[in-house]
Amino acid sequence: MATIDLTEEDIRVLQHIAERGEAGITTDRAVPRYRVLAKAGLLEHQAVSLDAEWFGLSDRGRGALGDVA
């Protein structure tokens, strides 16, 4: 787990993914995970695939996900 500074746009994108249950993650798992991560500014990289929304993340957000890919 890594601590990063998410932009408001990163948080919006992560919440959008969670609400839609996209990127191969079921809504049951995604909604609580991304809400907690967005609020805490933390990302758990294991089992997270955001390819569908990769373009919507800031450089910091993409870097944080890419570091463990």
N, CA, C and O atoms as a MOPAC input file, in Angstrom:
PM7 MOZYME 1SCF
protein

 N      0.83500 1    -1.16400 1     0.00000 1
 C      0.00000 1     0.00000 1     0.00000 1
 C      0.88600 1     1.23500 1     0.00000 1
 O      1.90100 1     1.27500 1     0.69600 1
 N      0.50400 1     2.24700 1    -0.78200 1
 C      1.31300 1     3.45300 1    -0.89000 1
 C      0.44400 1     4.67200 1    -0.64000 1
 O     -0.74400 1     4.68400 1    -0.96400 1
 N      1.05200 1     5.69500 1    -0.06000 1
 C      0.33900 1     6.93900 1     0.14900 1
 C      0.68300 1     7.88400 1    -0.98600 1
 O      1.85600 1     8.13600 1    -1.26100 1
 N     -0.34800 1     8.41000 1    -1.64800 1
 C     -0.13500 1     9.37700 1    -2.71700 1
 C     -1.14900 1    10.49500 1    -2.56300 1
 O     -2.13500 1    10.35900 1    -1.84000 1
 N     -0.89800 1    11.59700 1    -3.24900 1
 C     -1.85100 1    12.69100 1    -3.27700 1
 C     -2.70300 1    12.54000 1    -4.52100 1
 O     -2.21000 1    12.69500 1    -5.63900 1
 N     -3.97200 1    12.23900 1    -4.33700 1
 C     -4.88800 1    12.14000 1    -5.46000 1
 C     -5.44900 1    13.51300 1    -5.76900 1
 O     -5.73900 1    14.29600 1    -4.86400 1
 N     -5.60100 1    13.79900 1    -7.04900 1
 C     -6.25600 1    15.03400 1    -7.44000 1
 C     -7.76800 1    14.84300 1    -7.31700 1
 O     -8.25200 1    13.71800 1    -7.18900 1
 N     -8.50200 1    15.94500 1    -7.35500 1
 C     -9.96700 1    15.83500 1    -7.32800 1
 C    -10.44900 1    15.03300 1    -8.53100 1
 O    -11.41700 1    14.27900 1    -8.42900 1
 N     -9.78400 1    15.19000 1    -9.66200 1
 C    -10.16800 1    14.43500 1   -10.85900 1
 C     -9.91300 1    12.94300 1   -10.67700 1
 O    -10.72500 1    12.12600 1   -11.11000 1
 N     -8.79300 1    12.57100 1   -10.03800 1
 C     -8.53300 1    11.15700 1    -9.75100 1
 C     -9.66100 1    10.56800 1    -8.91100 1
 O    -10.15700 1     9.47900 1    -9.20200 1
 N    -10.05900 1    11.28300 1    -7.88200 1
 C    -11.12000 1    10.80500 1    -6.99500 1
 C    -12.41900 1    10.65100 1    -7.77800 1
 O    -13.14000 1     9.66800 1    -7.60100 1
 N    -12.71800 1    11.61600 1    -8.64000 1
 C    -13.93800 1    11.54100 1    -9.44900 1
 C    -13.90200 1    10.31300 1   -10.34400 1
 O    -14.89600 1     9.59400 1   -10.44900 1
 N    -12.76800 1    10.06400 1   -10.98900 1
 C    -12.65100 1     8.91200 1   -11.88900 1
 C    -12.79400 1     7.60900 1   -11.10900 1
 O    -13.50900 1     6.70500 1   -11.54100 1
 N    -12.12500 1     7.50600 1    -9.97300 1
 C    -12.21100 1     6.28100 1    -9.17400 1
 C    -13.63600 1     6.03500 1    -8.68900 1
 O    -14.10300 1     4.89600 1    -8.69500 1
 N    -14.33400 1     7.09700 1    -8.26900 1
 C    -15.72400 1     6.93200 1    -7.83000 1
 C    -16.60200 1     6.51700 1    -9.00500 1
 O    -17.50200 1     5.69200 1    -8.85000 1
 N    -16.33900 1     7.09000 1   -10.18400 1
 C    -17.11000 1     6.74600 1   -11.38700 1
 C    -16.93000 1     5.27000 1   -11.72900 1
 O    -17.89800 1     4.57900 1   -12.04500 1
 N    -15.68400 1     4.78900 1   -11.66400 1
 C    -15.41300 1     3.37500 1   -11.92300 1
 C    -16.14200 1     2.51100 1   -10.90300 1
 O    -16.78000 1     1.52100 1   -11.26000 1
 N    -16.04500 1     2.89100 1    -9.63000 1
 C    -16.67500 1     2.10300 1    -8.56900 1
 C    -18.18400 1     2.02300 1    -8.75800 1
 O    -18.77800 1     0.95700 1    -8.60100 1
 N    -18.79900 1     3.14800 1    -9.09400 1
 C    -20.25100 1     3.16900 1    -9.25800 1
 C    -20.69000 1     2.31700 1   -10.44200 1
 O    -21.76300 1     1.71500 1   -10.40300 1
 N    -19.88400 1     2.25700 1   -11.48600 1
 C    -20.23600 1     1.47700 1   -12.67200 1
 C    -19.77600 1     0.03400 1   -12.56800 1
 O    -20.18900 1    -0.79900 1   -13.37500 1
 N    -18.92700 1    -0.28400 1   -11.58900 1
 C    -18.42200 1    -1.64600 1   -11.45800 1
 C    -17.56400 1    -2.05200 1   -12.63700 1
 O    -17.61100 1    -3.19900 1   -13.08200 1
 N    -16.77000 1    -1.10200 1   -13.15000 1
 C    -15.97900 1    -1.33900 1   -14.36000 1
 C    -14.62400 1    -1.94400 1   -14.04100 1
 O    -14.30100 1    -2.21800 1   -12.88500 1
 N    -13.85600 1    -2.14200 1   -15.06900 1
 C    -12.46500 1    -2.60100 1   -15.01100 1
 C    -12.33200 1    -3.99100 1   -14.40100 1
 O    -11.32600 1    -4.29400 1   -13.76000 1
 N    -13.34100 1    -4.83800 1   -14.59700 1
 C    -13.23400 1    -6.21700 1   -14.15100 1
 C    -13.36500 1    -6.41000 1   -12.65200 1
 O    -13.06600 1    -7.48600 1   -12.13500 1
 N    -13.80600 1    -5.38600 1   -11.95400 1
 C    -13.97800 1    -5.49000 1   -10.50300 1
 C    -15.47000 1    -5.39700 1   -10.23000 1
 O    -16.13000 1    -4.47400 1   -10.70800 1
 N    -16.00300 1    -6.33100 1    -9.47400 1
 C    -17.43900 1    -6.30700 1    -9.20900 1
 C    -17.79500 1    -5.09600 1    -8.36700 1
 O    -16.98200 1    -4.61100 1    -7.58000 1
 N    -18.99800 1    -4.62100 1    -8.53800 1
 C    -19.44900 1    -3.44500 1    -7.80500 1
 C    -19.36500 1    -3.66800 1    -6.30200 1
 O    -19.00400 1    -2.75500 1    -5.55900 1
 N    -19.69700 1    -4.88100 1    -5.84500 1
 C    -19.64800 1    -5.16600 1    -4.40800 1
 C    -18.26300 1    -4.91700 1    -3.82600 1
 O    -18.13200 1    -4.43700 1    -2.70000 1
 N    -17.22900 1    -5.24500 1    -4.60000 1
 C    -15.86400 1    -5.02100 1    -4.13200 1
 C    -15.40000 1    -3.59800 1    -4.41500 1
 O    -14.69300 1    -3.00000 1    -3.60400 1
 N    -15.79700 1    -3.05500 1    -5.56300 1
 C    -15.25800 1    -1.77300 1    -6.00200 1
 C    -15.77100 1    -0.59200 1    -5.19300 1
 O    -14.99200 1     0.28200 1    -4.81200 1
 N    -17.05800 1    -0.55600 1    -4.93000 1
 C    -17.62200 1     0.62600 1    -4.27300 1
 C    -16.96900 1     0.89400 1    -2.92300 1
 O    -16.46200 1     1.99500 1    -2.70700 1
 N    -16.96400 1    -0.07800 1    -1.99900 1
 C    -16.33100 1     0.22700 1    -0.70800 1
 C    -14.83800 1     0.48600 1    -0.84400 1
 O    -14.29900 1     1.37000 1    -0.17800 1
 N    -14.16600 1    -0.27500 1    -1.69800 1
 C    -12.71600 1    -0.10700 1    -1.84500 1
 C    -12.37200 1     1.29400 1    -2.33400 1
 O    -11.54100 1     1.97400 1    -1.73100 1
 N    -12.99900 1     1.73000 1    -3.41500 1
 C    -12.62000 1     3.01700 1    -3.98400 1
 C    -13.08300 1     4.19000 1    -3.14100 1
 O    -12.41400 1     5.22300 1    -3.10100 1
 N    -14.21500 1     4.05000 1    -2.46700 1
 C    -14.63900 1     5.13800 1    -1.57500 1
 C    -13.64200 1     5.32400 1    -0.44100 1
 O    -13.27100 1     6.45000 1    -0.11000 1
 N    -13.21000 1     4.21700 1     0.15200 1
 C    -12.22700 1     4.29700 1     1.23500 1
 C    -10.90600 1     4.82300 1     0.70300 1
 O    -10.30000 1     5.70300 1     1.31400 1
 N    -10.45400 1     4.29700 1    -0.42300 1
 C     -9.17300 1     4.72500 1    -0.97400 1
 C     -9.19700 1     6.19500 1    -1.36100 1
 O     -8.23800 1     6.92500 1    -1.10900 1
 N    -10.29100 1     6.62900 1    -1.97300 1
 C    -10.37600 1     8.02000 1    -2.38400 1
 C    -10.36600 1     8.95500 1    -1.17300 1
 O     -9.68900 1     9.98300 1    -1.18700 1
 N    -11.11100 1     8.60100 1    -0.13400 1
 C    -11.15600 1     9.43100 1     1.06500 1
 C     -9.82600 1     9.45100 1     1.79700 1
 O     -9.41400 1    10.48500 1     2.32200 1
 N     -9.15100 1     8.30000 1     1.83300 1
 C     -7.90000 1     8.19200 1     2.58200 1
 C     -6.68500 1     8.60200 1     1.76000 1
 O     -5.60800 1     8.82200 1     2.31500 1
 N     -6.84800 1     8.70900 1     0.43000 1
 C     -5.71200 1     9.01800 1    -0.41700 1
 C     -4.78000 1     7.83200 1    -0.59000 1
 O     -3.59800 1     8.00500 1    -0.88600 1
 N     -5.31100 1     6.62300 1    -0.40700 1
 C     -4.49200 1     5.41200 1    -0.52900 1
 C     -4.96800 1     4.58200 1    -1.70800 1
 O     -6.15100 1     4.58300 1    -2.04800 1
 N     -4.05400 1     3.89000 1    -2.31400 1
 C     -4.41800 1     2.93900 1    -3.35700 1
 C     -3.81500 1     1.59100 1    -3.01900 1
 O     -2.61900 1     1.49200 1    -2.74400 1
 N     -4.63300 1     0.55700 1    -3.03900 1
 C     -4.12600 1    -0.79900 1    -2.91500 1
 C     -3.95600 1    -1.29600 1    -4.33000 1
 O     -4.92700 1    -1.39600 1    -5.08000 1
 N     -2.73700 1    -1.60400 1    -4.69700 1
 C     -2.45300 1    -1.90400 1    -6.09100 1
 C     -2.80900 1    -3.33400 1    -6.47900 1
 O     -3.05200 1    -3.60400 1    -7.65500 1
 N     -2.84400 1    -4.24300 1    -5.53000 1
 C     -3.12100 1    -5.63300 1    -5.85000 1
 C     -4.53100 1    -5.76800 1    -6.43400 1
 O     -5.49900 1    -5.22600 1    -5.90100 1
 N     -4.61500 1    -6.49700 1    -7.53200 1
 C     -5.90100 1    -6.82300 1    -8.16800 1
 C     -6.66400 1    -5.60100 1    -8.63000 1
 O     -7.89200 1    -5.63400 1    -8.70600 1
 N     -5.96200 1    -4.51900 1    -8.94200 1
 C     -6.63200 1    -3.31900 1    -9.44000 1
 C     -6.23900 1    -3.11700 1   -10.89400 1
 O     -5.05800 1    -2.98100 1   -11.21500 1
 N     -7.23700 1    -3.09600 1   -11.77400 1
 C     -6.99100 1    -2.85400 1   -13.19600 1
 C     -7.90000 1    -1.73200 1   -13.65500 1
 O     -9.12100 1    -1.88800 1   -13.69400 1
 N     -7.31300 1    -0.61200 1   -13.99900 1
 C     -8.11200 1     0.54500 1   -14.38700 1
 C     -7.89500 1     0.91300 1   -15.84400 1
 O     -8.02500 1     2.08200 1   -16.20500 1
 N     -7.56700 1    -0.05500 1   -16.68800 1
 C     -7.27500 1     0.23400 1   -18.08200 1
 C     -8.38600 1     1.02900 1   -18.76000 1
 O     -8.11100 1     1.92200 1   -19.56100 1
 N     -9.62900 1     0.71100 1   -18.44400 1
 C    -10.75400 1     1.36500 1   -19.10600 1
 C    -10.81000 1     2.85300 1   -18.80200 1
 O    -11.34200 1     3.62600 1   -19.59900 1
 N    -10.26900 1     3.26700 1   -17.66200 1
 C    -10.34100 1     4.67200 1   -17.26200 1
 C     -8.95100 1     5.28300 1   -17.06900 1
 O     -8.82200 1     6.36100 1   -16.48900 1
 N     -7.93300 1     4.61100 1   -17.54300 1
 C     -6.54100 1     5.04400 1   -17.35400 1
 C     -6.34800 1     6.49800 1   -17.77200 1
 O     -5.66000 1     7.25800 1   -17.09000 1
 N     -6.95400 1     6.88200 1   -18.89100 1
 C     -6.80500 1     8.22600 1   -19.42900 1
 C     -7.32100 1     9.29600 1   -18.47300 1
 O     -6.89600 1    10.44900 1   -18.55500 1
 N     -8.22600 1     8.93800 1   -17.57300 1
 C     -8.83900 1     9.92300 1   -16.69200 1
 C     -8.03000 1    10.23000 1   -15.44800 1
 O     -8.36100 1    11.16600 1   -14.72000 1
 N     -6.97200 1     9.46300 1   -15.18100 1
 C     -6.16900 1     9.67300 1   -13.98700 1
 C     -5.03800 1    10.65100 1   -14.26800 1
 O     -4.51100 1    10.69000 1   -15.38000 1
 N     -4.66800 1    11.43200 1   -13.27800 1
 C     -3.53000 1    12.33400 1   -13.40500 1
 C     -2.24200 1    11.53400 1   -13.51500 1
 O     -2.24300 1    10.31700 1   -13.33200 1
 N     -1.14700 1    12.21600 1   -13.81400 1
 C      0.15100 1    11.54000 1   -13.88500 1
 C      0.47500 1    10.85100 1   -12.56700 1
 O      1.01300 1     9.74400 1   -12.56800 1
 N      0.15800 1    11.48400 1   -11.44900 1
 C      0.40500 1    10.86800 1   -10.13700 1
 C     -0.42900 1     9.61600 1    -9.96300 1
 O      0.06600 1     8.59900 1    -9.47700 1
 N     -1.69900 1     9.68200 1   -10.36000 1
 C     -2.57700 1     8.51900 1   -10.23800 1
 C     -2.11200 1     7.36400 1   -11.11500 1
 O     -2.08000 1     6.21600 1   -10.67300 1
 N     -1.74800 1     7.67300 1   -12.36900 1
 C     -1.25000 1     6.63100 1   -13.27500 1
 C      0.05900 1     6.06000 1   -12.75800 1
 O      0.27500 1     4.84900 1   -12.81100 1
 N      0.93300 1     6.92300 1   -12.25900 1
 C      2.21700 1     6.46300 1   -11.73800 1
 C      2.04600 1     5.53200 1   -10.55800 1
 O      2.74700 1     4.52600 1   -10.45100 1
 N      1.12300 1     5.85600 1    -9.67500 1
 C      0.90100 1     5.02200 1    -8.48900 1
 C      0.40400 1     3.64500 1    -8.88900 1
 O      0.81600 1     2.64600 1    -8.30100 1
 N     -0.47200 1     3.57600 1    -9.87600 1
 C     -0.97400 1     2.28100 1   -10.33000 1
 C      0.08400 1     1.54100 1   -11.12800 1
 O      0.20600 1     0.32300 1   -11.00500 1
 N      0.85400 1     2.25700 1   -11.94800 1
 C      1.84600 1     1.64000 1   -12.80400 1
 C      3.03600 1     1.08100 1   -12.04300 1
 O      3.68900 1     0.15200 1   -12.51800 1
 N      3.32800 1     1.63000 1   -10.87200 1
 C      4.48500 1     1.18800 1   -10.09200 1
 C      4.40500 1    -0.28000 1    -9.72000 1
 O      5.43500 1    -0.93100 1    -9.54700 1
 N      3.19100 1    -0.81500 1    -9.59300 1
 C      3.03600 1    -2.18000 1    -9.10100 1
 C      2.45100 1    -3.09300 1   -10.17200 1
 O      2.23300 1    -4.28100 1    -9.93100 1
 N      2.20300 1    -2.54500 1   -11.33600 1
 C      1.56000 1    -3.31300 1   -12.40600 1
 C      2.35800 1    -4.50000 1   -12.85400 1
 O      1.92900 1    -5.23000 1   -13.74700 1

